[in-house]
């Protein structure tokens, strides 16, 4: 019986290393896997192995790419005129899935947050500056509209001023299809401040 407990504890311990998963959550997931059929567990293991064996993070731009392609698209793509700067890979994938942007991405690896000990030197600003000297015409700042995201955007604007490239930021404001009465005051205030001229 002790061997069974050891295997379960190992699984729970591994699951607690995932972001946002505490001990109780890890136990629930572990017992869900144990009670599931073999296919569920095998599919999970197969997916995890695929992530580890087939995907790789680019040291230059921070995006992920298929290992079989040998190199990331940032090293050989023809469209290097536009770079969209994001905080993390999840944000880049979200934008990519909209099919509304045809350029390249640069993943900073987070946002400036002095309270968390994250300053400019902890993020990949230097690699971004190295990339923009190669015919880039525009840098699109797509950091989150949070305190740390805004601080990161301001820092980006500051360091990019010295380069003769266009710098833009994602529009921030009211979500499409929403009613003003249900939207928080800060979002409404931002929408008014960031309003665009119609003629």
C-alpha positions in Angstrom: 0.0 0.0 0.0 2.9 2.4 0.8 4.1 2.0 -2.8 0.7 3.2 -4.1 0.8 6.2 -1.8 4.3 7.0 -3.1 3.1 7.0 -6.7 0.1 9.2 -5.9 2.3 11.6 -3.9 4.8 11.9 -6.8 1.9 12.8 -9.1 0.5 15.3 -6.7 3.9 16.9 -6.1 4.4 17.2 -9.9 1.0 18.8 -10.4 1.7 21.4 -7.6 4.5 22.8 -9.8 1.9 24.0 -12.3 0.9 27.7 -11.9 -2.2 28.3 -9.9 -2.4 24.7 -8.6 -2.2 24.3 -4.9 -2.0 21.0 -2.9 -5.8 20.5 -2.8 -6.2 21.2 -6.5 -3.3 18.9 -7.3 -5.0 16.1 -5.3 -8.3 16.6 -7.1 -6.6 16.4 -10.5 -4.5 13.4 -9.4 -7.5 11.4 -8.3 -9.4 12.4 -11.4 -6.6 10.9 -13.5 -6.5 7.8 -11.4 -10.3 7.3 -11.7 -10.3 8.0 -15.5 -9.9 5.3 -18.1 -6.5 4.4 -19.5 -7.0 6.5 -22.6 -7.4 9.7 -20.7 -4.1 9.2 -18.8 -2.3 8.0 -22.0 -3.5 11.0 -23.9 -2.3 13.3 -21.2 1.1 11.7 -21.1 1.4 11.7 -24.9 0.5 15.5 -25.0 3.1 16.3 -22.3 5.8 14.3 -24.2 4.9 16.1 -27.4 5.3 19.5 -25.8 8.7 18.5 -24.4 9.9 16.7 -27.5 8.4 18.6 -30.4 8.3 22.3 -29.3 11.1 24.6 -28.5 11.4 28.2 -27.3 13.3 30.6 -29.6 16.2 32.3 -27.7 15.9 35.3 -30.0 12.2 36.3 -30.0 10.8 34.1 -27.1 8.2 32.4 -29.3 7.7 28.6 -29.6 8.4 26.7 -32.8 8.4 23.1 -34.0 11.8 21.5 -33.5 11.5 19.7 -36.9 11.6 23.1 -38.5 15.1 23.6 -37.1 14.7 27.4 -36.6 12.1 29.9 -35.6 10.3 32.0 -38.2 11.9 35.1 -36.8 15.2 34.1 -38.3 14.0 33.6 -41.9 10.6 35.3 -42.2 10.2 37.8 -45.1 7.8 40.0 -43.1 10.2 41.5 -40.6 8.7 45.0 -41.0 6.2 44.7 -38.1 7.0 43.3 -34.7 4.3 42.8 -32.1 5.7 42.9 -28.5 3.8 40.9 -25.9 4.4 39.9 -22.3 4.1 36.2 -22.8 3.6 33.4 -25.3 -0.1 33.1 -24.4 -0.7 36.7 -25.5 1.0 36.0 -28.8 -1.0 32.9 -29.5 -4.2 34.8 -28.7 -3.4 37.4 -31.3 -2.1 34.8 -33.8 -5.5 33.0 -33.5 -7.4 36.1 -34.6 -5.5 36.0 -38.0 -5.4 39.8 -37.9 -1.6 40.3 -37.7 0.8 39.0 -40.3 4.1 40.1 -38.7 6.5 38.7 -36.2 6.3 38.6 -32.4 8.6 39.4 -29.5 8.0 37.9 -26.1 9.3 39.9 -23.3 8.9 37.2 -20.7 6.7 39.3 -18.4 6.1 42.9 -17.4 8.0 45.5 -15.4 6.9 45.1 -11.8 9.3 46.5 -9.1 7.2 45.0 -6.3 7.8 41.6 -7.7 11.5 42.3 -8.4 11.1 42.4 -12.2 12.9 45.3 -13.8 14.0 46.0 -17.4 17.1 43.8 -17.0 14.9 40.7 -16.3 13.0 41.1 -19.6 14.3 40.7 -23.2 14.4 44.4 -24.2 18.0 44.1 -25.4 17.1 41.3 -27.8 14.2 43.4 -29.1 16.5 46.3 -29.8 18.9 43.9 -31.6 16.0 42.9 -33.9 14.7 46.3 -34.8 17.9 47.3 -36.5 17.1 44.8 -39.3 14.6 46.8 -41.4 11.7 46.9 -38.9 9.3 49.8 -39.7 6.8 49.4 -36.8 6.8 48.0 -33.3 3.3 47.3 -31.9 3.1 47.3 -28.2 0.6 44.7 -27.0 1.2 44.6 -23.3 -1.8 44.2 -21.0 -3.7 47.2 -19.8 -2.6 46.7 -16.2 -0.3 48.8 -14.0 2.7 46.6 -14.9 1.7 46.4 -18.5 1.4 50.2 -18.8 4.7 50.7 -17.1 6.3 48.2 -19.6 4.6 50.1 -22.5 5.9 53.4 -21.3 9.4 52.0 -20.9 9.2 50.6 -24.5 8.1 53.9 -25.9 11.1 55.6 -24.1 13.8 53.2 -25.4 12.3 53.1 -29.0 12.3 56.9 -29.3 15.9 56.9 -30.4 15.1 54.6 -33.4 13.4 55.9 -36.5 10.5 53.5 -36.4 6.8 53.8 -35.8 5.6 52.8 -32.4 1.9 51.9 -31.8 -0.1 50.3 -29.1 -3.2 48.1 -29.2 -6.4 50.1 -28.8 -7.9 50.0 -25.3 -11.6 50.6 -24.6 -15.1 49.3 -24.7 -15.6 45.7 -25.7 -17.8 45.2 -28.8 -21.4 44.3 -28.0 -21.3 45.5 -24.4 -23.6 47.9 -22.5 -22.1 50.9 -20.8 -24.1 50.2 -17.6 -22.2 46.9 -17.1 -18.7 48.2 -17.7 -16.4 49.4 -14.9 -15.6 53.1 -14.5 -11.9 52.7 -15.4 -12.6 51.0 -18.7 -15.2 53.7 -19.6 -12.7 56.5 -18.6 -10.0 54.8 -20.8 -12.4 54.6 -23.7 -13.1 58.3 -23.5 -9.5 59.2 -23.2 -8.5 56.9 -26.1 -11.4 58.0 -28.3 -10.7 58.4 -32.1 -11.8 61.1 -34.5 -14.4 59.9 -37.0 -13.7 62.2 -39.9 
